[in-house]
Amino acid sequence: MNDNPTPISSLKKWLVAARPWALPASTMPVVFGTSLAVVIGGVPLAPFRFLQALLAMMILHSAANMLSDVFDFRRGLDKDVTPVSGAIVRGWLSDKAVAAGSIILFVVGSALGLWLVAITGTVLLVIGIIGVLIGASYTVLKYHALGDMAVFLNFGLLGSLGAWVVQTREFSWIPVIWTVPMAMLVSAILHANNWRDTVSDTERRVKTFASILGDRGSFVYYGFLIFGSLAIIFGLVIVPRLISSKLPAMPWTFAIILLALPRARQLWGRAKRRRHPRQPMDFIILDGATANYNLIFGLLCTAALWIQYVLELI
Protein backbone atom coordinates (compact mmCIF):
# COMPACT_ATOMS: atom_id res chain seq x y z
CA MET A 1 0.00 0.00 0.00
CA ASN A 2 1.43 3.38 -1.05
CA ASP A 3 1.02 6.03 1.67
CA ASN A 4 2.84 8.74 -0.28
CA PRO A 5 0.58 11.63 -1.27
CA THR A 6 -0.07 12.19 -4.95
CA PRO A 7 2.38 14.82 -6.28
CA ILE A 8 0.78 18.17 -7.06
CA SER A 9 1.54 19.42 -10.56
CA SER A 10 3.00 22.89 -11.03
CA LEU A 11 -0.02 23.81 -13.16
CA LYS A 12 -2.44 22.97 -10.37
CA LYS A 13 -0.36 24.91 -7.83
CA TRP A 14 -0.45 28.06 -9.95
CA LEU A 15 -4.13 27.64 -10.80
CA VAL A 16 -4.92 27.44 -7.07
CA ALA A 17 -2.77 30.53 -6.53
CA ALA A 18 -4.67 32.44 -9.24
CA ARG A 19 -8.11 31.27 -8.01
CA PRO A 20 -9.81 31.02 -11.43
CA TRP A 21 -13.13 30.08 -9.80
CA ALA A 22 -13.41 33.73 -8.72
CA LEU A 23 -13.13 35.04 -12.29
CA PRO A 24 -16.88 35.18 -13.10
CA ALA A 25 -17.14 38.13 -10.70
CA SER A 26 -14.83 40.19 -12.93
CA THR A 27 -15.56 38.75 -16.37
CA MET A 28 -19.36 39.00 -16.20
CA PRO A 29 -19.31 42.84 -16.31
CA VAL A 30 -17.09 42.64 -19.42
CA VAL A 31 -19.61 40.37 -21.11
CA PHE A 32 -22.48 42.61 -20.00
CA GLY A 33 -20.74 45.84 -21.05
CA THR A 34 -19.94 44.37 -24.46
CA SER A 35 -23.55 43.28 -24.90
CA LEU A 36 -24.71 46.76 -23.90
CA ALA A 37 -22.50 48.31 -26.55
CA VAL A 38 -24.00 46.12 -29.26
CA VAL A 39 -27.66 46.06 -28.20
CA ILE A 40 -28.06 49.55 -26.72
CA GLY A 41 -25.07 51.34 -28.25
CA GLY A 42 -25.88 50.01 -31.70
CA VAL A 43 -22.30 49.16 -32.73
CA PRO A 44 -21.30 45.93 -34.49
CA LEU A 45 -19.56 43.43 -32.26
CA ALA A 46 -15.74 43.49 -32.49
CA PRO A 47 -15.05 39.93 -31.28
CA PHE A 48 -11.25 40.15 -31.22
CA ARG A 49 -11.31 43.28 -29.07
CA PHE A 50 -13.89 41.66 -26.79
CA LEU A 51 -11.68 38.58 -26.29
CA GLN A 52 -8.67 40.80 -25.59
CA ALA A 53 -10.61 42.78 -22.99
CA LEU A 54 -11.89 39.58 -21.39
CA LEU A 55 -8.40 38.06 -21.26
CA ALA A 56 -6.89 41.26 -19.82
CA MET A 57 -9.52 41.32 -17.07
CA MET A 58 -8.91 37.66 -16.23
CA ILE A 59 -5.15 38.18 -16.01
CA LEU A 60 -5.39 41.33 -13.91
CA HIS A 61 -7.96 39.76 -11.57
CA SER A 62 -5.69 36.74 -11.08
CA ALA A 63 -2.76 39.07 -10.37
CA ALA A 64 -4.79 40.90 -7.72
CA ASN A 65 -5.87 37.58 -6.16
CA MET A 66 -2.28 36.43 -5.89
CA LEU A 67 -1.01 39.71 -4.47
CA SER A 68 -3.82 39.71 -1.91
CA ASP A 69 -2.85 36.18 -0.81
CA VAL A 70 0.77 37.27 -0.39
CA PHE A 71 -0.12 40.18 1.89
CA ASP A 72 -2.69 38.13 3.85
CA PHE A 73 -0.10 35.40 4.44
CA ARG A 74 2.63 37.80 5.48
CA ARG A 75 0.25 39.57 7.86
CA GLY A 76 -0.77 36.27 9.43
CA LEU A 77 -4.37 36.35 8.23
CA ASP A 78 -4.09 33.09 6.27
CA LYS A 79 -2.89 30.26 8.52
CA ASP A 80 -5.43 27.45 8.27
CA VAL A 81 -6.08 25.47 5.10
CA THR A 82 -9.69 25.66 3.92
CA PRO A 83 -11.39 24.44 0.71
CA VAL A 84 -10.77 27.87 -0.86
CA SER A 85 -7.24 28.44 0.45
CA GLY A 86 -4.53 29.60 -1.92
CA ALA A 87 -1.27 27.89 -2.77
CA ILE A 88 0.83 29.77 -0.21
CA VAL A 89 -0.96 28.66 2.95
CA ARG A 90 -1.05 25.10 1.56
CA GLY A 91 2.73 25.21 1.33
CA TRP A 92 2.70 24.58 -2.41
CA LEU A 93 4.34 27.86 -3.41
CA SER A 94 6.40 30.41 -1.50
CA ASP A 95 5.07 33.90 -0.92
CA LYS A 96 8.03 35.28 -2.92
CA ALA A 97 7.19 33.09 -5.91
CA VAL A 98 3.53 34.11 -5.85
CA ALA A 99 4.50 37.79 -5.49
CA ALA A 100 6.75 37.48 -8.55
CA GLY A 101 3.98 35.71 -10.46
CA SER A 102 1.57 38.48 -9.54
CA ILE A 103 3.91 41.15 -10.87
CA ILE A 104 4.33 39.25 -14.14
CA LEU A 105 0.56 38.98 -14.55
CA PHE A 106 0.09 42.69 -13.81
CA VAL A 107 2.64 43.50 -16.53
CA VAL A 108 1.05 41.13 -19.08
CA GLY A 109 -2.49 42.32 -18.31
CA SER A 110 -1.42 45.95 -18.50
CA ALA A 111 0.32 45.30 -21.83
CA LEU A 112 -2.89 43.86 -23.25
CA GLY A 113 -4.74 46.89 -21.95
CA LEU A 114 -2.27 49.27 -23.58
CA TRP A 115 -2.74 47.47 -26.89
CA LEU A 116 -6.48 48.07 -26.59
CA VAL A 117 -5.80 51.71 -25.68
CA ALA A 118 -3.82 52.10 -28.90
CA ILE A 119 -6.88 50.86 -30.80
CA THR A 120 -9.64 52.64 -28.89
CA GLY A 121 -8.21 55.84 -27.39
CA THR A 122 -7.31 57.58 -24.15
CA VAL A 123 -10.68 57.11 -22.41
CA LEU A 124 -9.78 53.46 -21.95
CA LEU A 125 -6.33 54.46 -20.68
CA VAL A 126 -7.87 56.44 -17.82
CA ILE A 127 -10.20 53.55 -16.95
CA GLY A 128 -7.30 51.09 -17.08
CA ILE A 129 -5.00 53.17 -14.90
CA ILE A 130 -7.70 53.52 -12.24
CA GLY A 131 -8.42 49.80 -12.41
CA VAL A 132 -4.80 48.70 -12.12
CA LEU A 133 -4.16 51.09 -9.21
CA ILE A 134 -7.19 49.74 -7.35
CA GLY A 135 -6.17 46.16 -8.07
CA ALA A 136 -2.56 46.66 -6.96
CA SER A 137 -3.62 48.43 -3.75
CA TYR A 138 -6.61 46.19 -3.03
CA THR A 139 -5.14 44.60 0.07
CA VAL A 140 -4.40 47.97 1.66
CA LEU A 141 -7.91 49.14 0.80
CA LYS A 142 -9.36 45.94 2.25
CA TYR A 143 -7.51 46.45 5.53
CA HIS A 144 -9.10 49.92 5.85
CA ALA A 145 -12.72 48.95 5.18
CA LEU A 146 -12.58 49.99 1.51
CA GLY A 147 -12.53 46.53 -0.04
CA ASP A 148 -16.25 46.60 -0.84
CA MET A 149 -15.82 49.86 -2.72
CA ALA A 150 -12.76 48.52 -4.56
CA VAL A 151 -14.52 45.45 -5.96
CA PHE A 152 -17.67 47.49 -6.65
CA LEU A 153 -15.61 49.72 -8.93
CA ASN A 154 -13.12 47.27 -10.44
CA PHE A 155 -15.26 44.18 -10.91
CA GLY A 156 -18.43 46.11 -11.66
CA LEU A 157 -18.56 49.64 -13.03
CA LEU A 158 -15.07 49.92 -14.51
CA GLY A 159 -15.21 46.45 -16.07
CA SER A 160 -18.49 47.18 -17.84
CA LEU A 161 -17.51 50.72 -18.84
CA GLY A 162 -14.17 49.51 -20.17
CA ALA A 163 -15.86 46.84 -22.28
CA TRP A 164 -18.29 49.45 -23.65
CA VAL A 165 -15.42 51.78 -24.58
CA VAL A 166 -13.51 48.91 -26.23
CA GLN A 167 -16.48 48.40 -28.56
CA THR A 168 -17.75 51.97 -29.06
CA ARG A 169 -14.57 54.04 -28.45
CA GLU A 170 -16.78 56.47 -26.50
CA PHE A 171 -17.65 57.17 -22.87
CA SER A 172 -21.24 56.68 -21.73
CA TRP A 173 -23.07 56.65 -18.40
CA ILE A 174 -25.25 53.74 -19.54
CA PRO A 175 -22.77 50.93 -18.66
CA VAL A 176 -21.88 52.71 -15.41
CA ILE A 177 -25.45 53.02 -14.16
CA TRP A 178 -26.85 49.80 -15.60
CA THR A 179 -24.06 47.73 -14.03
CA VAL A 180 -24.67 49.01 -10.49
CA PRO A 181 -26.85 45.99 -9.54
CA MET A 182 -24.17 43.52 -10.67
CA ALA A 183 -21.49 45.54 -8.88
CA MET A 184 -23.56 45.37 -5.69
CA LEU A 185 -23.50 41.59 -5.86
CA VAL A 186 -19.73 41.54 -6.29
CA SER A 187 -19.55 43.59 -3.09
CA ALA A 188 -21.94 41.07 -1.51
CA ILE A 189 -19.45 38.26 -2.27
CA LEU A 190 -16.64 40.07 -0.46
CA HIS A 191 -18.94 41.13 2.37
CA ALA A 192 -20.05 37.53 2.97
CA ASN A 193 -16.38 36.56 3.23
CA ASN A 194 -15.52 39.41 5.59
CA TRP A 195 -18.66 38.87 7.66
CA ARG A 196 -17.64 35.27 8.27
CA ASP A 197 -14.11 36.35 9.22
CA THR A 198 -15.09 39.31 11.42
CA VAL A 199 -13.76 37.82 14.65
CA SER A 200 -10.38 36.75 13.26
CA ASP A 201 -9.96 40.02 11.33
CA THR A 202 -10.69 42.07 14.45
CA GLU A 203 -8.19 40.04 16.48
CA ARG A 204 -5.54 40.84 13.87
CA ARG A 205 -6.53 44.53 13.77
CA VAL A 206 -7.86 44.34 10.23
CA LYS A 207 -10.77 46.72 9.72
CA THR A 208 -13.38 45.64 7.18
CA PHE A 209 -16.79 47.11 6.51
CA ALA A 210 -18.29 44.00 8.07
CA SER A 211 -16.31 44.48 11.29
CA ILE A 212 -17.45 48.10 11.48
CA LEU A 213 -21.11 47.18 10.99
CA GLY A 214 -21.07 44.26 13.40
CA ASP A 215 -23.15 41.12 13.00
CA ARG A 216 -26.60 42.74 12.90
CA GLY A 217 -25.48 45.55 10.64
CA SER A 218 -23.77 43.07 8.32
CA PHE A 219 -27.00 41.09 8.07
CA VAL A 220 -28.96 44.20 7.05
CA TYR A 221 -26.25 45.31 4.60
CA TYR A 222 -26.14 41.85 2.98
CA GLY A 223 -29.90 41.95 2.49
CA PHE A 224 -29.64 45.42 0.96
CA LEU A 225 -27.06 44.20 -1.55
CA ILE A 226 -28.97 41.04 -2.48
CA PHE A 227 -32.47 42.50 -2.77
CA GLY A 228 -31.48 46.08 -3.58
CA SER A 229 -29.82 44.90 -6.78
CA LEU A 230 -33.17 43.47 -7.91
CA ALA A 231 -35.01 46.64 -6.93
CA ILE A 232 -32.59 48.84 -8.88
CA ILE A 233 -33.13 46.75 -12.02
CA PHE A 234 -36.86 47.42 -11.86
CA GLY A 235 -36.22 51.05 -11.05
CA LEU A 236 -34.15 51.35 -14.22
CA VAL A 237 -36.93 49.69 -16.19
CA ILE A 238 -39.78 51.83 -14.84
CA VAL A 239 -38.49 55.22 -13.60
CA PRO A 240 -37.06 56.52 -16.91
CA ARG A 241 -40.42 55.72 -18.53
CA LEU A 242 -42.26 57.80 -15.94
CA ILE A 243 -40.06 60.88 -16.07
CA SER A 244 -38.29 62.81 -18.78
CA SER A 245 -34.80 61.36 -18.70
CA LYS A 246 -31.83 61.32 -21.02
CA LEU A 247 -30.95 57.89 -19.66
CA PRO A 248 -32.80 55.23 -21.69
CA ALA A 249 -35.01 52.84 -19.81
CA MET A 250 -33.93 49.26 -19.47
CA PRO A 251 -35.93 47.00 -21.80
CA TRP A 252 -38.91 45.18 -20.33
CA THR A 253 -37.04 41.95 -21.03
CA PHE A 254 -35.11 42.61 -17.81
CA ALA A 255 -38.18 41.27 -16.00
CA ILE A 256 -36.45 37.93 -16.59
CA ILE A 257 -34.38 38.79 -13.54
CA LEU A 258 -37.32 37.63 -11.42
CA LEU A 259 -36.05 34.12 -12.09
CA ALA A 260 -33.22 34.93 -9.68
CA LEU A 261 -35.55 35.82 -6.81
CA PRO A 262 -35.88 32.28 -5.37
CA ARG A 263 -32.09 32.00 -5.22
CA ALA A 264 -31.85 35.40 -3.52
CA ARG A 265 -34.33 34.23 -0.89
CA GLN A 266 -32.24 31.10 -0.31
CA LEU A 267 -29.17 33.24 0.33
CA TRP A 268 -31.16 35.45 2.70
CA GLY A 269 -32.29 32.32 4.55
CA ARG A 270 -28.71 31.14 4.93
CA ALA A 271 -27.69 34.51 6.32
CA LYS A 272 -30.68 34.58 8.65
CA ARG A 273 -29.87 31.13 10.03
CA ARG A 274 -26.15 31.88 10.40
CA ARG A 275 -26.10 30.86 14.08
CA HIS A 276 -28.17 27.71 13.54
CA PRO A 277 -27.52 26.62 9.93
CA ARG A 278 -29.36 23.70 8.36
CA GLN A 279 -26.03 22.45 7.06
CA PRO A 280 -22.75 23.09 8.95
CA MET A 281 -21.14 24.87 5.99
CA ASP A 282 -24.13 27.04 4.96
CA PHE A 283 -22.81 30.29 6.41
CA ILE A 284 -19.13 29.43 6.03
CA ILE A 285 -19.49 29.13 2.26
CA LEU A 286 -22.01 31.95 1.91
CA ASP A 287 -19.46 33.89 -0.14
CA GLY A 288 -19.22 31.02 -2.65
CA ALA A 289 -23.00 30.72 -2.84
CA THR A 290 -23.24 34.47 -3.39
CA ALA A 291 -20.67 34.22 -6.19
CA ASN A 292 -22.83 31.58 -7.89
CA TYR A 293 -25.84 33.85 -7.53
CA ASN A 294 -23.89 36.75 -9.01
CA LEU A 295 -23.09 34.62 -12.06
CA ILE A 296 -26.75 33.66 -12.51
CA PHE A 297 -27.81 37.28 -12.08
CA GLY A 298 -25.27 38.48 -14.65
CA LEU A 299 -26.25 35.82 -17.16
CA LEU A 300 -29.92 36.75 -16.82
CA CYS A 301 -29.12 40.45 -17.34
CA THR A 302 -27.08 39.61 -20.42
CA ALA A 303 -29.81 37.31 -21.71
CA ALA A 304 -32.34 40.14 -21.27
CA LEU A 305 -30.26 42.32 -23.60
CA TRP A 306 -29.95 39.70 -26.31
CA ILE A 307 -33.62 38.76 -26.10
CA GLN A 308 -34.38 42.43 -26.70
CA TYR A 309 -31.95 42.40 -29.64
CA VAL A 310 -33.75 39.44 -31.22
CA LEU A 311 -37.18 41.01 -30.63
CA GLU A 312 -36.05 44.21 -32.38
CA LEU A 313 -34.84 42.17 -35.34
CA ILE A 314 -38.22 40.46 -35.56
C-alpha positions as CSV (number, residue, x, y, z in Angstrom):
1,M,0.0,0.0,0.0
2,N,1.4,3.4,-1.1
3,D,1.0,6.0,1.7
4,N,2.8,8.7,-0.3
5,P,0.6,11.6,-1.3
6,T,-0.1,12.2,-5.0
7,P,2.4,14.8,-6.3
8,I,0.8,18.2,-7.1
9,S,1.5,19.4,-10.6
10,S,3.0,22.9,-11.0
11,L,0.0,23.8,-13.2
12,K,-2.4,23.0,-10.4
13,K,-0.4,24.9,-7.8
14,W,-0.5,28.1,-10.0
15,L,-4.1,27.6,-10.8
16,V,-4.9,27.4,-7.1
17,A,-2.8,30.5,-6.5
18,A,-4.7,32.4,-9.2
19,R,-8.1,31.3,-8.0
20,P,-9.8,31.0,-11.4
21,W,-13.1,30.1,-9.8
22,A,-13.4,33.7,-8.7
23,L,-13.1,35.0,-12.3
24,P,-16.9,35.2,-13.1
25,A,-17.1,38.1,-10.7
26,S,-14.8,40.2,-12.9
27,T,-15.6,38.7,-16.4
28,M,-19.4,39.0,-16.2
29,P,-19.3,42.8,-16.3
30,V,-17.1,42.6,-19.4
31,V,-19.6,40.4,-21.1
32,F,-22.5,42.6,-20.0
33,G,-20.7,45.8,-21.0
34,T,-19.9,44.4,-24.5
35,S,-23.5,43.3,-24.9
36,L,-24.7,46.8,-23.9
37,A,-22.5,48.3,-26.6
38,V,-24.0,46.1,-29.3
39,V,-27.7,46.1,-28.2
40,I,-28.1,49.5,-26.7
41,G,-25.1,51.3,-28.2
42,G,-25.9,50.0,-31.7
43,V,-22.3,49.2,-32.7
44,P,-21.3,45.9,-34.5
45,L,-19.6,43.4,-32.3
46,A,-15.7,43.5,-32.5
47,P,-15.1,39.9,-31.3
48,F,-11.2,40.2,-31.2
49,R,-11.3,43.3,-29.1
50,F,-13.9,41.7,-26.8
51,L,-11.7,38.6,-26.3
52,Q,-8.7,40.8,-25.6
53,A,-10.6,42.8,-23.0
54,L,-11.9,39.6,-21.4
55,L,-8.4,38.1,-21.3
56,A,-6.9,41.3,-19.8
57,M,-9.5,41.3,-17.1
58,M,-8.9,37.7,-16.2
59,I,-5.1,38.2,-16.0
60,L,-5.4,41.3,-13.9
61,H,-8.0,39.8,-11.6
62,S,-5.7,36.7,-11.1
63,A,-2.8,39.1,-10.4
64,A,-4.8,40.9,-7.7
65,N,-5.9,37.6,-6.2
66,M,-2.3,36.4,-5.9
67,L,-1.0,39.7,-4.5
68,S,-3.8,39.7,-1.9
69,D,-2.9,36.2,-0.8
70,V,0.8,37.3,-0.4
71,F,-0.1,40.2,1.9
72,D,-2.7,38.1,3.8
73,F,-0.1,35.4,4.4
74,R,2.6,37.8,5.5
75,R,0.3,39.6,7.9
76,G,-0.8,36.3,9.4
77,L,-4.4,36.3,8.2
78,D,-4.1,33.1,6.3
79,K,-2.9,30.3,8.5
80,D,-5.4,27.5,8.3
81,V,-6.1,25.5,5.1
82,T,-9.7,25.7,3.9
83,P,-11.4,24.4,0.7
84,V,-10.8,27.9,-0.9
85,S,-7.2,28.4,0.5
86,G,-4.5,29.6,-1.9
87,A,-1.3,27.9,-2.8
88,I,0.8,29.8,-0.2
89,V,-1.0,28.7,2.9
90,R,-1.1,25.1,1.6
91,G,2.7,25.2,1.3
92,W,2.7,24.6,-2.4
93,L,4.3,27.9,-3.4
94,S,6.4,30.4,-1.5
95,D,5.1,33.9,-0.9
96,K,8.0,35.3,-2.9
97,A,7.2,33.1,-5.9
98,V,3.5,34.1,-5.9
99,A,4.5,37.8,-5.5
100,A,6.7,37.5,-8.5
101,G,4.0,35.7,-10.5
102,S,1.6,38.5,-9.5
103,I,3.9,41.2,-10.9
104,I,4.3,39.2,-14.1
105,L,0.6,39.0,-14.5
106,F,0.1,42.7,-13.8
107,V,2.6,43.5,-16.5
108,V,1.1,41.1,-19.1
109,G,-2.5,42.3,-18.3
110,S,-1.4,46.0,-18.5
111,A,0.3,45.3,-21.8
112,L,-2.9,43.9,-23.3
113,G,-4.7,46.9,-21.9
114,L,-2.3,49.3,-23.6
115,W,-2.7,47.5,-26.9
116,L,-6.5,48.1,-26.6
117,V,-5.8,51.7,-25.7
118,A,-3.8,52.1,-28.9
119,I,-6.9,50.9,-30.8
120,T,-9.6,52.6,-28.9
121,G,-8.2,55.8,-27.4
122,T,-7.3,57.6,-24.1
123,V,-10.7,57.1,-22.4
124,L,-9.8,53.5,-22.0
125,L,-6.3,54.5,-20.7
126,V,-7.9,56.4,-17.8
127,I,-10.2,53.6,-17.0
128,G,-7.3,51.1,-17.1
129,I,-5.0,53.2,-14.9
130,I,-7.7,53.5,-12.2
131,G,-8.4,49.8,-12.4
132,V,-4.8,48.7,-12.1
133,L,-4.2,51.1,-9.2
134,I,-7.2,49.7,-7.4
135,G,-6.2,46.2,-8.1
136,A,-2.6,46.7,-7.0
137,S,-3.6,48.4,-3.7
138,Y,-6.6,46.2,-3.0
139,T,-5.1,44.6,0.1
140,V,-4.4,48.0,1.7
141,L,-7.9,49.1,0.8
142,K,-9.4,45.9,2.2
143,Y,-7.5,46.4,5.5
144,H,-9.1,49.9,5.8
145,A,-12.7,48.9,5.2
146,L,-12.6,50.0,1.5
147,G,-12.5,46.5,0.0
148,D,-16.3,46.6,-0.8
149,M,-15.8,49.9,-2.7
150,A,-12.8,48.5,-4.6
151,V,-14.5,45.5,-6.0
152,F,-17.7,47.5,-6.7
153,L,-15.6,49.7,-8.9
154,N,-13.1,47.3,-10.4
155,F,-15.3,44.2,-10.9
156,G,-18.4,46.1,-11.7
157,L,-18.6,49.6,-13.0
158,L,-15.1,49.9,-14.5
159,G,-15.2,46.4,-16.1
160,S,-18.5,47.2,-17.8
161,L,-17.5,50.7,-18.8
162,G,-14.2,49.5,-20.2
163,A,-15.9,46.8,-22.3
164,W,-18.3,49.4,-23.6
165,V,-15.4,51.8,-24.6
166,V,-13.5,48.9,-26.2
167,Q,-16.5,48.4,-28.6
168,T,-17.7,52.0,-29.1
169,R,-14.6,54.0,-28.5
170,E,-16.8,56.5,-26.5
171,F,-17.6,57.2,-22.9
172,S,-21.2,56.7,-21.7
173,W,-23.1,56.7,-18.4
174,I,-25.2,53.7,-19.5
175,P,-22.8,50.9,-18.7
176,V,-21.9,52.7,-15.4
177,I,-25.5,53.0,-14.2
178,W,-26.9,49.8,-15.6
179,T,-24.1,47.7,-14.0
180,V,-24.7,49.0,-10.5
181,P,-26.9,46.0,-9.5
182,M,-24.2,43.5,-10.7
183,A,-21.5,45.5,-8.9
184,M,-23.6,45.4,-5.7
185,L,-23.5,41.6,-5.9
186,V,-19.7,41.5,-6.3
187,S,-19.6,43.6,-3.1
188,A,-21.9,41.1,-1.5
189,I,-19.4,38.3,-2.3
190,L,-16.6,40.1,-0.5
191,H,-18.9,41.1,2.4
192,A,-20.1,37.5,3.0
193,N,-16.4,36.6,3.2
194,N,-15.5,39.4,5.6
195,W,-18.7,38.9,7.7
196,R,-17.6,35.3,8.3
197,D,-14.1,36.4,9.2
198,T,-15.1,39.3,11.4
199,V,-13.8,37.8,14.7
200,S,-10.4,36.8,13.3
201,D,-10.0,40.0,11.3
202,T,-10.7,42.1,14.5
203,E,-8.2,40.0,16.5
204,R,-5.5,40.8,13.9
205,R,-6.5,44.5,13.8
206,V,-7.9,44.3,10.2
207,K,-10.8,46.7,9.7
208,T,-13.4,45.6,7.2
209,F,-16.8,47.1,6.5
210,A,-18.3,44.0,8.1
211,S,-16.3,44.5,11.3
212,I,-17.4,48.1,11.5
213,L,-21.1,47.2,11.0
214,G,-21.1,44.3,13.4
215,D,-23.2,41.1,13.0
216,R,-26.6,42.7,12.9
217,G,-25.5,45.6,10.6
218,S,-23.8,43.1,8.3
219,F,-27.0,41.1,8.1
220,V,-29.0,44.2,7.1
221,Y,-26.3,45.3,4.6
222,Y,-26.1,41.9,3.0
223,G,-29.9,42.0,2.5
224,F,-29.6,45.4,1.0
225,L,-27.1,44.2,-1.6
226,I,-29.0,41.0,-2.5
227,F,-32.5,42.5,-2.8
228,G,-31.5,46.1,-3.6
229,S,-29.8,44.9,-6.8
230,L,-33.2,43.5,-7.9
231,A,-35.0,46.6,-6.9
232,I,-32.6,48.8,-8.9
233,I,-33.1,46.8,-12.0
234,F,-36.9,47.4,-11.9
235,G,-36.2,51.1,-11.0
236,L,-34.1,51.4,-14.2
237,V,-36.9,49.7,-16.2
238,I,-39.8,51.8,-14.8
239,V,-38.5,55.2,-13.6
240,P,-37.1,56.5,-16.9
241,R,-40.4,55.7,-18.5
242,L,-42.3,57.8,-15.9
243,I,-40.1,60.9,-16.1
244,S,-38.3,62.8,-18.8
245,S,-34.8,61.4,-18.7
246,K,-31.8,61.3,-21.0
247,L,-31.0,57.9,-19.7
248,P,-32.8,55.2,-21.7
249,A,-35.0,52.8,-19.8
250,M,-33.9,49.3,-19.5
251,P,-35.9,47.0,-21.8
252,W,-38.9,45.2,-20.3
253,T,-37.0,41.9,-21.0
254,F,-35.1,42.6,-17.8
255,A,-38.2,41.3,-16.0
256,I,-36.4,37.9,-16.6
257,I,-34.4,38.8,-13.5
258,L,-37.3,37.6,-11.4
259,L,-36.1,34.1,-12.1
260,A,-33.2,34.9,-9.7
261,L,-35.6,35.8,-6.8
262,P,-35.9,32.3,-5.4
263,R,-32.1,32.0,-5.2
264,A,-31.9,35.4,-3.5
265,R,-34.3,34.2,-0.9
266,Q,-32.2,31.1,-0.3
267,L,-29.2,33.2,0.3
268,W,-31.2,35.4,2.7
269,G,-32.3,32.3,4.5
270,R,-28.7,31.1,4.9
271,A,-27.7,34.5,6.3
272,K,-30.7,34.6,8.7
273,R,-29.9,31.1,10.0
274,R,-26.2,31.9,10.4
275,R,-26.1,30.9,14.1
276,H,-28.2,27.7,13.5
277,P,-27.5,26.6,9.9
278,R,-29.4,23.7,8.4
279,Q,-26.0,22.4,7.1
280,P,-22.8,23.1,9.0
281,M,-21.1,24.9,6.0
282,D,-24.1,27.0,5.0
283,F,-22.8,30.3,6.4
284,I,-19.1,29.4,6.0
285,I,-19.5,29.1,2.3
286,L,-22.0,31.9,1.9
287,D,-19.5,33.9,-0.1
288,G,-19.2,31.0,-2.7
289,A,-23.0,30.7,-2.8
290,T,-23.2,34.5,-3.4
291,A,-20.7,34.2,-6.2
292,N,-22.8,31.6,-7.9
293,Y,-25.8,33.9,-7.5
294,N,-23.9,36.8,-9.0
295,L,-23.1,34.6,-12.1
296,I,-26.7,33.7,-12.5
297,F,-27.8,37.3,-12.1
298,G,-25.3,38.5,-14.6
299,L,-26.2,35.8,-17.2
300,L,-29.9,36.8,-16.8
301,C,-29.1,40.5,-17.3
302,T,-27.1,39.6,-20.4
303,A,-29.8,37.3,-21.7
304,A,-32.3,40.1,-21.3
305,L,-30.3,42.3,-23.6
306,W,-29.9,39.7,-26.3
307,I,-33.6,38.8,-26.1
308,Q,-34.4,42.4,-26.7
309,Y,-32.0,42.4,-29.6
310,V,-33.7,39.4,-31.2
311,L,-37.2,41.0,-30.6
312,E,-36.1,44.2,-32.4
313,L,-34.8,42.2,-35.3
314,I,-38.2,40.5,-35.6
